[in-house]
Amino acid sequence: MRSLNNMFKHSKFFSFHFQIKFHGLIIMFFVLRLFSFNAQKNDNLFLFNPSDIKTSLLMENNILWPPMEINIAKEDSKMLNFLFQKKLNEYSFIDSALNRHKLPSKFGFLPLILSAYQDHYTSNLSGRGIWSLSYITALKMNLNVNSYMDQRLDEKASTLAAIRHIKELSKIYKSDNWTLLSYITSPNYVSNIMKEANSNKWEEAIKFIDKKYLFNVELINWLDNIEYSPKFTHPNPSNMSEFIFEENIFFDAIAQFKIIDFQKIKRDNSVLLGQILPRDYGLKLEDEVGNFLKQNIQKILSFQDSMRRNLYLDTIQKSKKIHLVKQGDVLGQIAIDNNVSVKEIMSWNNLKNTIIYQDQKLILMSKHEFNNNKLDLKIISKEKYFWEIAVANPQVTIKKICKYNYYRELKPNQQLRITKK
């Protein structure tokens, strides 16, 4: 009987320890699964491409660790910490602007999750700049967007435009979460979610929101709960001032009189899209450059007018040749290859439109005899403007380029005639 009792006790002891080990294994399994789940990279949930962000080395104790429910991998946490520090150190003016307009600080995290503070960022929905503003929204908020400039790329101007847009959305929804979602997506998206949920209550509609958008709204709310003090930096003394011009000024025209660092001008004025300083817009220029332009504006504009009208083009020597149209030929490429314009080819051949046919004979007037003793043929690769040629070839002036070539934007593989070194 005693042996049976002992067996029973041992069986209970075994069963107890087996249950502990079994439950322990189950718990360990779920912990490992949770760890594995939490370690997944969230590239598909971010609204920007994390691989585009070059982070500096950060100390582990500086890294922000979001709660488990936000599900962010360690590598992404490092990136978020880098962007969070960037917000504090470089973009504190956003918090100041929101405060002046009495808007919650959480809206200041929109540029972080939308563009990661990339000033030339373009979203999948064609939003541009750090606030990822659409073309229509930019125009409604009185930003200049044209072929010369895009104020969505101006961090200060776009911030004020974004704040006006946020205030409009806040009046409609009277809810920070709905306002954030509407800004990230669109009012139409929010309207569809509310219809699907048959409710305008966030808690009831949350299950109908796309995982990516919900992730970013929750991320903003978590970031906003972190206690931080904006670091207001005082600008260093600068040799730059704001200059406004009454006419559009081409870099090419400026380069005839002075070769300056045009790339720096574009870096200092991120709104610029091409090679034109737009009229009636405040541009940040070094005092030396701005004063030079002010003092020489008339002769620069005079040269610019003649340059654009091809008045410097040498038309003394002319020779006539016949081009036999081959399969795949188009008038535009024939014009580029022969350094003439499409309009001229149409005029020389009495064409009513640009349609040409195989084996058709086209008259081409060559306006420059190629003299191997004076000129080189340069094959264009990445250059788009004459000033880029002048910078790389000190013996060449813009006027000399205009003497042997029609003035227009350069194309890859185009042949350009320039004077020899």
DRENDREN-391414 format. One record per residue (C-alpha): x, y, z; residue in three letters. Coordinates in nm, 2 decimals, m for minus. Last residue first. Layout:
// DRENDREN-391414
east	north	up	rest
X	Y	Z	ALA $
...
END
This chain:
// DRENDREN-391414
east	north	up	rest
4.14	7.46	m7.61	LYS $
3.92	7.42	m7.91	LYS $
3.61	7.63	m7.96	THR $
3.28	7.46	m7.90	ILE $
3.03	7.28	m8.13	ARG $
2.77	7.08	m7.95	LEU $
2.66	6.74	m8.07	GLN $
2.35	6.60	m7.88	GLN $
2.40	6.26	m7.72	ASN $
2.19	6.36	m7.41	PRO $
1.99	6.68	m7.47	LYS $
2.08	7.05	m7.41	LEU $
1.83	7.32	m7.34	GLU $
1.82	7.57	m7.62	ARG $
2.03	7.83	m7.79	TYR $
2.13	7.73	m8.14	TYR $
2.49	7.65	m8.18	ASN $
2.81	7.80	m8.33	TYR $
2.79	8.16	m8.22	LYS $
2.59	8.07	m7.91	CYS $
2.88	7.87	m7.78	ILE $
3.11	8.17	m7.83	LYS $
2.86	8.40	m7.65	LYS $
2.85	8.16	m7.35	ILE $
3.23	8.18	m7.33	THR $
3.47	7.89	m7.39	VAL $
3.84	7.88	m7.31	GLN $
3.74	7.79	m6.95	PRO $
3.58	7.46	m7.06	ASN $
3.41	7.28	m6.76	ALA $
3.24	7.60	m6.64	VAL $
3.15	7.71	m6.99	ALA $
2.99	7.37	m7.07	ILE $
2.78	7.39	m6.74	GLU $
2.68	7.75	m6.84	TRP $
2.54	7.62	m7.17	PHE $
2.27	7.42	m6.99	TYR $
2.16	7.05	m6.96	LYS $
2.48	6.87	m6.91	GLU $
2.46	6.49	m6.85	LYS $
2.61	6.35	m7.16	SER $
2.65	6.60	m7.45	ILE $
2.89	6.50	m7.72	ILE $
3.14	6.78	m7.78	LYS $
3.25	6.85	m8.14	LEU $
3.56	7.06	m8.14	ASP $
3.62	7.38	m8.33	LEU $
3.89	7.60	m8.47	LYS $
4.12	7.39	m8.69	ASN $
3.87	7.12	m8.75	ASN $
3.65	7.38	m8.92	ASN $
3.29	7.28	m8.94	PHE $
3.11	7.51	m9.18	GLU $
2.82	7.66	m8.99	HIS $
2.48	7.74	m9.11	LYS $
2.39	7.40	m9.26	SER $
2.07	7.43	m9.45	MET $
1.87	7.10	m9.46	LEU $
1.64	7.00	m9.74	ILE $
1.45	6.68	m9.66	LEU $
1.41	6.39	m9.90	LYS $
1.14	6.14	m9.81	GLN $
1.27	5.78	m9.82	ASP $
1.06	5.69	m9.51	GLN $
0.79	5.94	m9.44	TYR $
0.77	6.26	m9.23	ILE $
0.49	6.40	m9.01	ILE $
0.59	6.73	m8.83	THR $
0.31	6.94	m8.98	ASN $
0.25	7.17	m9.28	LYS $
0.59	7.11	m9.43	LEU $
0.72	7.36	m9.68	ASN $
1.06	7.20	m9.69	ASN $
1.28	7.49	m9.58	TRP $
1.00	7.61	m9.34	SER $
0.94	7.27	m9.18	MET $
1.32	7.23	m9.13	ILE $
1.34	7.58	m8.98	GLU $
1.05	7.51	m8.74	LYS $
1.22	7.19	m8.62	VAL $
1.53	7.39	m8.53	SER $
1.88	7.34	m8.65	VAL $
2.19	7.17	m8.50	ASN $
2.20	6.89	m8.75	ASN $
2.16	6.60	m8.50	ASP $
1.91	6.81	m8.30	ILE $
1.69	6.89	m8.60	ALA $
1.70	6.52	m8.72	ILE $
1.60	6.42	m8.37	GLN $
1.29	6.65	m8.37	GLY $
1.19	6.55	m8.72	LEU $
1.16	6.18	m8.64	VAL $
1.36	5.91	m8.81	ASP $
1.25	5.55	m8.73	GLY $
1.29	5.42	m9.08	GLN $
1.52	5.65	m9.27	LYS $
1.46	5.99	m9.42	VAL $
1.71	6.10	m9.68	LEU $
1.87	6.42	m9.57	HIS $
1.97	6.66	m9.85	ILE $
2.24	6.93	m9.80	LYS $
2.26	7.30	m9.85	LYS $
2.54	7.51	m9.73	SER $
2.54	7.84	m9.55	LYS $
2.82	8.06	m9.42	GLN $
2.73	8.40	m9.28	ILE $
2.47	8.28	m9.03	THR $
2.69	8.30	m8.71	ASP $
2.44	8.27	m8.42	LEU $
2.48	8.57	m8.19	TYR $
2.12	8.68	m8.25	LEU $
1.98	8.35	m8.14	ASN $
1.67	8.51	m8.00	ARG $
1.74	8.36	m7.65	ARG $
2.10	8.49	m7.66	MET $
1.99	8.84	m7.78	SER $
1.75	8.87	m7.49	ASP $
2.00	8.73	m7.24	GLN $
2.27	8.97	m7.35	PHE $
2.04	9.26	m7.28	SER $
1.93	9.11	m6.95	LEU $
2.29	9.07	m6.84	ILE $
2.38	9.42	m6.96	LYS $
2.09	9.57	m6.76	GLN $
2.15	9.37	m6.45	ILE $
2.51	9.45	m6.40	ASN $
2.50	9.63	m6.07	GLN $
2.21	9.43	m5.92	LYS $
2.37	9.10	m6.04	LEU $
2.71	9.19	m5.88	PHE $
2.54	9.30	m5.56	ASN $
2.36	8.96	m5.53	GLY $
2.68	8.77	m5.60	VAL $
2.90	8.96	m5.35	GLU $
2.62	8.96	m5.09	ASP $
2.58	8.58	m5.11	GLU $
2.24	8.51	m5.23	LEU $
1.91	8.41	m5.07	LYS $
1.63	8.48	m5.31	LEU $
1.32	8.68	m5.25	GLY $
1.08	8.64	m5.54	TYR $
0.95	8.91	m5.78	ASP $
1.14	8.76	m6.08	ARG $
1.26	8.40	m6.09	PRO $
1.63	8.32	m6.09	LEU $
1.64	8.07	m6.38	ILE $
1.85	7.76	m6.42	GLN $
1.61	7.49	m6.33	GLY $
1.38	7.39	m6.04	LEU $
1.46	7.66	m5.78	LEU $
1.26	7.62	m5.46	VAL $
1.57	7.48	m5.28	SER $
1.73	7.83	m5.27	ASN $
2.06	7.79	m5.08	ASP $
2.13	7.46	m5.26	ARG $
2.03	7.61	m5.59	LYS $
2.26	7.91	m5.54	ILE $
2.54	7.67	m5.43	LYS $
2.50	7.48	m5.76	GLN $
2.53	7.81	m5.95	PHE $
2.88	7.87	m5.80	ASP $
2.98	8.17	m6.01	ILE $
3.12	8.22	m6.35	ILE $
3.09	8.59	m6.43	LYS $
2.99	8.79	m6.74	PHE $
2.88	8.53	m6.99	GLN $
2.78	8.31	m6.69	ALA $
2.50	8.55	m6.59	ILE $
2.33	8.49	m6.92	ALA $
2.35	8.11	m6.89	ASP $
2.22	8.13	m6.53	PHE $
1.91	8.29	m6.67	PHE $
1.75	8.59	m6.50	ILE $
1.37	8.64	m6.48	ASN $
1.29	9.01	m6.44	GLU $
1.22	9.25	m6.16	GLU $
1.48	9.10	m5.92	PHE $
1.46	9.04	m5.55	ILE $
1.76	8.98	m5.32	PHE $
1.77	8.84	m4.97	GLU $
2.10	8.86	m4.80	SER $
2.40	8.63	m4.74	MET $
2.73	8.70	m4.57	ASN $
2.61	8.52	m4.26	SER $
2.65	8.55	m3.88	PRO $
2.54	8.22	m3.73	ASN $
2.17	8.16	m3.67	PRO $
2.07	8.11	m3.31	HIS $
1.95	7.76	m3.23	THR $
1.64	7.68	m3.04	PHE $
1.66	7.33	m2.90	LYS $
1.30	7.21	m2.85	PRO $
1.25	7.05	m2.50	SER $
1.14	6.69	m2.49	TYR $
0.90	6.47	m2.31	GLU $
0.78	6.18	m2.53	ILE $
0.41	6.18	m2.57	ASN $
0.42	6.34	m2.91	ASP $
0.63	6.05	m3.04	LEU $
0.36	5.80	m2.93	TRP $
0.08	6.00	m3.10	ASN $
0.29	6.03	m3.42	ILE $
0.36	5.66	m3.43	LEU $
m0.01	5.58	m3.38	GLU $
m0.10	5.80	m3.68	VAL $
0.18	5.63	m3.88	ASN $
0.07	5.28	m3.80	PHE $
m0.29	5.37	m3.88	LEU $
m0.18	5.48	m4.23	TYR $
0.01	5.17	m4.30	LYS $
m0.25	4.93	m4.16	LYS $
m0.53	5.08	m4.38	ASP $
m0.82	5.21	m4.17	ILE $
m1.13	4.99	m4.14	PHE $
m1.05	4.86	m3.79	LYS $
m1.01	5.22	m3.66	ILE $
m1.37	5.32	m3.74	ALA $
m1.53	5.24	m3.40	GLU $
m1.25	5.39	m3.19	GLU $
m1.22	5.70	m3.42	TRP $
m1.59	5.79	m3.39	LYS $
m1.73	5.92	m3.72	ASN $
m1.95	5.62	m3.77	SER $
m2.10	5.40	m4.03	ASN $
m1.77	5.22	m4.04	ALA $
m1.77	5.21	m4.42	GLU $
m1.91	5.56	m4.44	LYS $
m1.65	5.69	m4.20	MET $
m1.37	5.52	m4.39	ILE $
m1.49	5.66	m4.72	ASN $
m1.50	6.01	m4.58	SER $
m1.15	5.97	m4.44	VAL $
m1.02	5.87	m4.79	TYR $
m1.20	6.16	m4.95	ASN $
m1.05	6.40	m4.70	PRO $
m0.70	6.28	m4.82	SER $
m0.42	6.05	m4.70	THR $
m0.16	6.19	m4.46	ILE $
m0.35	6.51	m4.40	TYR $
m0.68	6.33	m4.36	SER $
m0.53	6.08	m4.12	LEU $
m0.37	6.35	m3.91	LEU $
m0.70	6.55	m3.90	THR $
m0.89	6.23	m3.81	TRP $
m0.65	6.17	m3.52	ASN $
m0.65	6.53	m3.40	ASP $
m1.03	6.55	m3.39	SER $
m1.25	6.85	m3.47	LYS $
m1.30	6.70	m3.81	TYR $
m1.38	7.00	m4.04	ILE $
m1.22	7.28	m3.83	LYS $
m0.91	7.06	m3.79	SER $
m0.88	7.01	m4.17	LEU $
m0.88	7.39	m4.23	GLU $
m0.62	7.44	m3.95	LYS $
m0.41	7.16	m4.09	ILE $
m0.41	7.33	m4.44	HIS $
m0.31	7.67	m4.29	ARG $
m0.03	7.49	m4.10	ILE $
0.09	7.32	m4.42	ALA $
0.11	7.65	m4.60	ALA $
0.32	7.80	m4.31	LEU $
0.55	7.50	m4.31	THR $
0.57	7.51	m4.69	SER $
0.71	7.87	m4.67	ALA $
0.97	7.78	m4.41	LYS $
1.09	7.45	m4.57	GLU $
1.10	7.59	m4.93	ASP $
1.06	7.28	m5.15	LEU $
0.68	7.33	m5.16	ARG $
0.77	7.67	m5.30	GLN $
0.83	7.51	m5.65	ASP $
1.02	7.73	m5.89	MET $
1.09	7.80	m6.26	TYR $
0.83	7.57	m6.43	SER $
0.56	7.68	m6.19	ASN $
0.45	7.63	m5.82	VAL $
0.42	7.94	m5.61	ASN $
0.24	7.87	m5.28	LEU $
m0.09	8.04	m5.20	ASN $
m0.24	7.77	m4.98	MET $
m0.49	7.67	m5.25	LYS $
m0.19	7.64	m5.49	LEU $
0.00	7.41	m5.26	ALA $
m0.31	7.20	m5.19	THR $
m0.36	7.14	m5.56	ILE $
0.01	7.05	m5.62	TYR $
0.01	6.81	m5.33	SER $
0.21	6.89	m5.01	LEU $
0.46	6.63	m4.89	SER $
0.53	6.84	m4.58	TRP $
0.91	6.80	m4.62	ILE $
0.89	6.88	m4.99	GLY $
0.66	6.73	m5.26	ARG $
0.34	6.53	m5.28	GLY $
0.32	6.34	m5.61	SER $
0.10	6.06	m5.47	LEU $
0.40	5.82	m5.45	ASN $
0.58	6.09	m5.25	SER $
0.84	6.33	m5.38	THR $
1.11	6.44	m5.13	TYR $
1.33	6.74	m5.23	HIS $
1.35	6.87	m4.87	ASP $
1.40	6.53	m4.71	GLN $
1.28	6.58	m4.36	TYR $
1.19	6.21	m4.30	ALA $
0.93	6.27	m4.58	SER $
0.59	6.18	m4.43	LEU $
0.67	6.04	m4.09	ILE $
0.91	6.32	m3.98	LEU $
0.73	6.59	m4.18	PRO $
0.41	6.51	m3.98	LEU $
0.58	6.52	m3.64	PHE $
0.49	6.89	m3.59	GLY $
0.13	6.80	m3.60	PHE $
0.18	6.64	m3.26	LYS $
0.26	6.99	m3.11	SER $
m0.11	7.08	m3.10	PRO $
m0.21	7.40	m3.29	LEU $
m0.23	7.74	m3.13	LYS $
m0.11	7.93	m3.44	HIS $
0.20	8.07	m3.26	ARG $
0.26	7.72	m3.11	ASN $
0.25	7.56	m3.45	LEU $
0.51	7.81	m3.58	ALA $
0.74	7.76	m3.28	SER $
0.71	7.38	m3.32	ASP $
0.81	7.41	m3.69	ILE $
1.10	7.65	m3.61	PHE $
1.25	7.36	m3.40	SER $
1.34	7.20	m3.73	TYR $
1.72	7.16	m3.71	GLU $
1.80	7.05	m3.36	ASN $
1.48	6.90	m3.22	LEU $
1.35	6.76	m3.54	LYS $
1.69	6.62	m3.64	LYS $
1.71	6.46	m3.30	GLN $
1.37	6.28	m3.37	PHE $
1.50	6.19	m3.72	LEU $
1.81	6.02	m3.57	PHE $
1.59	5.85	m3.30	ASN $
1.36	5.73	m3.57	LEU $
1.65	5.58	m3.76	MET $
1.78	5.40	m3.46	LYS $
1.43	5.27	m3.39	SER $
1.42	5.14	m3.75	ASP $
1.73	4.93	m3.69	GLU $
1.58	4.79	m3.37	LYS $
1.26	4.69	m3.54	ALA $
0.93	4.87	m3.47	ILE $
0.61	4.71	m3.36	ASN $
0.38	4.99	m3.25	ILE $
0.22	4.75	m3.01	GLU $
0.55	4.67	m2.85	MET $
0.60	5.03	m2.72	PRO $
0.86	5.25	m2.91	PRO $
1.22	5.23	m2.80	TRP $
1.40	5.56	m2.85	LEU $
1.78	5.52	m2.88	ILE $
2.00	5.75	m2.69	ASN $
2.13	5.48	m2.46	ASN $
2.25	5.28	m2.76	GLU $
2.48	5.57	m2.88	MET $
2.41	5.69	m3.23	LEU $
2.62	5.67	m3.54	LEU $
2.48	5.91	m3.81	SER $
2.18	5.81	m4.02	THR $
2.17	5.82	m4.39	LYS $
1.80	5.80	m4.48	ILE $
1.72	5.68	m4.83	ASP $
1.71	5.32	m4.70	SER $
1.41	5.42	m4.49	PRO $
1.20	5.48	m4.80	ASN $
0.92	5.72	m4.71	PHE $
0.56	5.65	m4.59	LEU $
0.68	5.39	m4.35	PHE $
0.47	5.07	m4.32	LEU $
0.64	4.88	m4.60	ASN $
0.99	4.94	m4.46	ASP $
0.87	4.81	m4.12	ASN $
1.15	4.57	m4.05	LYS $
1.05	4.26	m3.85	GLN $
1.21	4.26	m3.50	ALA $
0.87	4.28	m3.32	ASN $
0.75	3.97	m3.49	PHE $
1.06	3.77	m3.40	SER $
1.04	3.90	m3.04	PHE $
0.67	3.81	m3.03	LEU $
0.74	3.46	m3.17	ARG $
1.03	3.41	m2.92	LEU $
0.81	3.52	m2.64	VAL $
0.53	3.29	m2.76	PHE $
0.76	2.99	m2.78	PHE $
0.91	3.07	m2.43	MET $
0.56	3.08	m2.29	ILE $
0.47	2.75	m2.44	ILE $
0.80	2.60	m2.33	LEU $
0.74	2.72	m1.98	GLY $
0.39	2.58	m1.99	HIS $
0.53	2.24	m2.08	PHE $
0.81	2.26	m1.82	LYS $
0.56	2.36	m1.55	ILE $
0.32	2.09	m1.66	GLN $
0.59	1.83	m1.66	PHE $
0.70	1.93	m1.31	HIS $
0.35	1.89	m1.18	PHE $
0.30	1.55	m1.37	SER $
0.63	1.42	m1.23	PHE $
0.54	1.52	m0.88	PHE $
0.19	1.38	m0.92	LYS $
0.34	1.05	m1.05	SER $
0.59	1.04	m0.77	HIS $
0.31	1.09	m0.51	LYS $
0.11	0.81	m0.67	PHE $
0.41	0.58	m0.68	MET $
0.47	0.65	m0.32	ASN $
0.11	0.58	m0.23	ASN $
0.13	0.25	m0.42	LEU $
0.45	0.16	m0.24	SER $
0.29	0.23	0.10	ARG $
0.00	0.00	0.00	MET $
END
